[in-house]
Amino acid sequence: MELTAIQKERYRRHLVLDGIGPDGQIRLLQSKVLIVGLGGLGSPVALYLAGAGVGTLGFIDADKVSLSNLQRQVLHSTLDLDRNKVDSAEEKINRLNPDVKVIKYDYFFTEENASELVSQYDFIIDCSDNFKTKYIVNDACVREGKPFCAGGIQRYNGQLMTHVPGSACYRCLFPEPPAKVETCETIGVLGSIAGMLGTVQATECIKYLVGAGELLTDQMLTFDALTMDWQRVRIIRNENCAICNHKK
């Protein structure tokens, strides 16, 4: 693959960057990334991956844009109210970067379709807002041998981890979903922290695709926006994990 003159200008800041360069940019253009959820986290993830020139972005989300979304879901606007999020997202990405092909799935990510979906992509980013989906993403990716990055936010806090085959998975840290779940709808969330965490997720994905730096594997990154305190918590792979047990 040869970069066109327009692409050389569009991605010029990448082409001179150690760790990416022309070869890395070509890898980005040839890569496929699935984004699960186009809300607060999925918005910055989609925008920055499209800007970076990831060649194919899969969007899966069954929801429509509502007014309460717009406090944090910057991929959508007031004009998009009641539109399918995948349609709203596709329009914005097409405007941002015509190099990017968008594949839309306007339905929920479920146990029935998870394996088939993740098997088609190089990297999966979990931007969902519920534990059920997070566990389905984790389990499908581990079984299919796919790398992924999972993130979550509420109130003023966020957390994130990356998994590649052989590293600790989400269930190594949290074997089962919590019995009682607080949601952003009931306890609130600061809109801007979606951007803080989503851009980290996008960065993890880009690093993986081009082979730059170190990933947040075998660790959980957490932050508190009120104090701007960022911490890394080491995760030890659970030899008895129900999903990634390497003794199986």
C-alpha positions as CSV (number, residue, x, y, z in Angstrom):
1,M,0.0,0.0,0.0
2,E,1.2,3.5,-0.9
3,L,0.1,6.6,0.9
4,T,-1.5,9.2,-1.4
5,A,-0.3,12.9,-1.4
6,I,-3.5,13.8,0.5
7,Q,-2.9,11.1,3.0
8,K,0.7,12.2,3.5
9,E,-0.6,15.6,4.3
10,R,-3.5,14.4,6.5
11,Y,-1.3,12.2,8.6
12,R,1.9,14.2,8.5
13,R,2.2,14.5,12.3
14,H,2.1,10.7,12.5
15,L,4.5,10.2,9.7
16,V,7.3,12.0,11.5
17,L,6.4,10.4,14.9
18,D,8.8,7.8,16.4
19,G,6.8,4.6,16.8
20,I,4.4,5.2,13.9
21,G,5.9,6.7,10.7
22,P,4.7,5.6,7.3
23,D,4.7,1.9,8.0
24,G,2.6,2.4,11.2
25,Q,0.2,4.7,9.4
26,I,-0.3,2.1,6.7
27,R,-1.0,-0.5,9.4
28,L,-3.7,1.9,10.9
29,L,-5.3,2.3,7.5
30,Q,-5.4,-1.5,7.1
31,S,-6.8,-2.2,10.6
32,K,-10.3,-3.0,11.7
33,V,-11.6,-1.9,15.1
34,L,-15.0,-2.7,16.7
35,I,-16.4,-0.1,19.1
36,V,-19.1,-1.5,21.4
37,G,-21.3,1.4,22.5
38,L,-21.4,4.9,21.0
39,G,-22.1,6.9,24.1
40,G,-19.8,8.8,26.4
41,L,-16.7,6.7,25.9
42,G,-17.5,5.6,22.4
43,S,-17.8,9.2,21.2
44,P,-14.1,10.2,21.7
45,V,-12.9,6.8,20.8
46,A,-14.6,6.9,17.4
47,L,-13.5,10.5,16.7
48,Y,-9.9,9.9,17.6
49,L,-9.6,6.6,15.8
50,A,-11.1,8.1,12.7
51,G,-8.8,11.0,12.9
52,A,-5.9,8.7,13.2
53,G,-6.9,6.9,10.1
54,V,-8.0,3.5,11.3
55,G,-9.3,2.1,8.1
56,T,-12.4,0.3,9.2
57,L,-14.5,1.1,12.3
58,G,-17.4,-1.2,13.4
59,F,-20.1,0.6,15.4
60,I,-22.5,-1.5,17.5
61,D,-25.3,0.2,19.4
62,A,-29.1,-0.3,19.4
63,D,-29.9,3.0,21.1
64,K,-31.2,6.3,19.7
65,V,-29.8,9.7,20.6
66,S,-31.7,11.3,23.6
67,L,-31.3,14.8,25.0
68,S,-29.7,13.6,28.2
69,N,-26.9,12.0,26.2
70,L,-25.6,15.3,24.9
71,Q,-24.0,16.3,28.2
72,R,-21.2,13.8,27.5
73,Q,-21.7,12.1,24.1
74,V,-19.9,14.5,21.9
75,L,-20.3,12.4,18.7
76,H,-24.0,13.4,18.6
77,S,-25.8,16.8,18.5
78,T,-29.2,18.3,19.1
79,L,-30.0,17.8,15.5
80,D,-29.5,14.0,16.0
81,L,-32.2,13.6,18.6
82,D,-34.2,10.3,18.1
83,R,-31.8,9.2,15.4
84,N,-30.1,5.8,15.6
85,K,-26.7,6.4,17.2
86,V,-24.9,4.3,14.6
87,D,-26.4,6.6,11.8
88,S,-25.4,9.7,13.7
89,A,-21.9,8.4,14.3
90,E,-21.4,7.3,10.7
91,E,-22.3,10.8,9.5
92,K,-19.8,12.5,11.7
93,I,-17.0,10.1,10.9
94,N,-17.6,10.4,7.1
95,R,-17.3,14.2,7.5
96,L,-14.1,13.9,9.6
97,N,-12.2,11.4,7.4
98,P,-13.3,9.8,4.1
99,D,-10.5,7.2,4.4
100,V,-12.5,5.4,7.1
101,K,-15.1,2.8,6.3
102,V,-17.9,2.5,8.8
103,I,-19.7,-0.8,9.4
104,K,-23.0,-0.3,11.4
105,Y,-24.7,-2.8,13.6
106,D,-27.9,-1.2,15.0
107,Y,-28.6,-3.9,17.5
108,F,-27.3,-5.0,20.9
109,F,-24.1,-6.9,21.5
110,T,-25.2,-10.3,22.9
111,E,-23.9,-13.7,23.8
112,E,-25.5,-15.0,20.5
113,N,-23.6,-12.6,18.2
114,A,-20.5,-11.7,20.2
115,S,-18.1,-14.3,18.8
116,E,-19.0,-13.7,15.2
117,L,-18.6,-10.0,15.6
118,V,-15.3,-9.9,17.4
119,S,-13.7,-12.5,15.1
120,Q,-13.9,-10.0,12.2
121,Y,-11.8,-7.3,13.9
122,D,-8.2,-6.7,15.0
123,F,-9.0,-4.9,18.2
124,I,-12.2,-4.4,20.2
125,I,-13.0,-1.4,22.5
126,D,-15.6,-1.9,25.2
127,C,-17.4,1.4,25.7
128,S,-20.6,-0.1,27.1
129,D,-22.4,1.3,30.1
130,N,-23.5,-2.0,31.8
131,F,-21.8,-4.9,33.3
132,K,-23.6,-7.6,31.4
133,T,-22.2,-6.3,28.1
134,K,-18.7,-5.9,29.6
135,Y,-18.6,-9.6,30.6
136,I,-19.9,-10.6,27.2
137,V,-17.1,-8.6,25.5
138,N,-14.5,-10.1,27.8
139,D,-15.6,-13.6,27.3
140,A,-16.0,-13.5,23.6
141,C,-12.6,-11.7,23.1
142,V,-10.7,-14.2,25.3
143,R,-12.3,-17.2,23.5
144,E,-11.6,-15.7,20.1
145,G,-8.1,-14.7,21.0
146,K,-8.8,-11.0,20.4
147,P,-7.2,-8.0,22.2
148,F,-9.6,-5.5,23.8
149,C,-9.7,-2.4,26.0
150,A,-12.5,-2.1,28.6
151,G,-13.4,1.2,30.3
152,G,-16.1,2.4,32.7
153,I,-17.0,5.7,34.3
154,Q,-19.4,7.0,37.0
155,R,-19.6,10.1,39.2
156,Y,-16.1,11.6,38.9
157,N,-14.2,8.3,38.5
158,G,-13.0,6.1,35.7
159,Q,-11.2,2.8,35.2
160,L,-9.6,1.0,32.3
161,M,-7.7,-2.2,31.4
162,T,-6.3,-3.7,28.3
163,H,-6.2,-7.4,27.5
164,V,-4.2,-9.3,24.9
165,P,-4.0,-13.1,24.6
166,G,-2.1,-14.4,27.6
167,S,-2.7,-11.5,29.9
168,A,-5.2,-11.1,32.7
169,C,-8.8,-10.7,31.6
170,Y,-11.6,-8.7,33.2
171,R,-12.8,-11.8,35.1
172,C,-9.4,-12.3,36.7
173,L,-10.1,-9.1,38.7
174,F,-14.0,-9.3,38.8
175,P,-15.0,-13.0,38.4
176,E,-18.7,-12.2,38.5
177,P,-20.9,-9.0,38.0
178,P,-21.7,-7.2,41.3
179,A,-25.0,-8.1,42.9
180,K,-26.0,-4.4,43.2
181,V,-25.2,-2.0,40.4
182,E,-25.3,1.8,40.5
183,T,-25.8,3.5,37.2
184,C,-24.9,6.9,35.9
185,E,-28.6,7.6,35.5
186,T,-29.2,7.3,39.2
187,I,-25.8,8.6,40.7
188,G,-24.7,10.9,37.9
189,V,-21.5,11.3,35.9
190,L,-19.3,14.3,35.0
191,G,-19.5,14.6,31.3
192,S,-15.9,15.5,30.7
193,I,-14.5,12.4,32.2
194,A,-15.9,10.4,29.3
195,G,-13.4,12.3,27.2
196,M,-10.6,11.7,29.7
197,L,-11.1,7.9,29.6
198,G,-12.2,7.5,26.0
199,T,-9.0,9.1,24.7
200,V,-6.9,6.7,26.8
201,Q,-8.9,3.8,25.2
202,A,-8.2,5.2,21.7
203,T,-4.5,5.6,22.6
204,E,-4.3,2.0,23.8
205,C,-5.8,0.8,20.6
206,I,-3.5,2.8,18.4
207,K,-0.4,1.7,20.4
208,Y,-1.5,-1.9,19.9
209,L,-2.1,-1.6,16.1
210,V,1.3,0.1,15.4
211,G,3.3,-1.8,18.1
212,A,4.4,1.3,20.1
213,G,4.9,1.7,23.8
214,E,3.6,-0.5,26.6
215,L,-0.1,-1.4,27.0
216,L,-2.1,-1.4,30.2
217,T,-2.1,-5.2,30.4
218,D,-2.2,-7.0,33.7
219,Q,-3.2,-3.8,35.4
220,M,-6.1,-1.5,36.0
221,L,-5.7,2.3,35.5
222,T,-8.0,4.3,37.7
223,F,-8.5,8.0,38.2
224,D,-10.4,10.5,40.4
225,A,-11.2,13.7,38.5
226,L,-11.8,15.6,41.7
227,T,-8.2,15.2,42.8
228,M,-6.7,14.3,39.4
229,D,-5.2,11.3,41.1
230,W,-4.3,8.5,38.6
231,Q,-3.2,5.1,39.8
232,R,-2.3,1.7,38.4
233,V,-3.4,-1.4,40.2
234,R,-1.6,-4.6,39.3
235,I,-3.7,-7.5,38.2
236,I,-2.4,-11.1,38.7
237,R,-3.8,-13.5,36.2
238,N,-6.1,-16.0,38.0
239,E,-5.0,-19.5,37.2
240,N,-8.6,-20.6,38.0
241,C,-10.3,-18.0,35.9
242,A,-13.5,-19.4,34.4
243,I,-12.6,-17.9,31.0
244,C,-8.8,-17.4,30.5
245,N,-7.6,-20.3,32.7
246,H,-4.3,-21.3,31.0
247,K,-4.4,-24.7,32.6
248,K,-7.4,-25.8,30.5
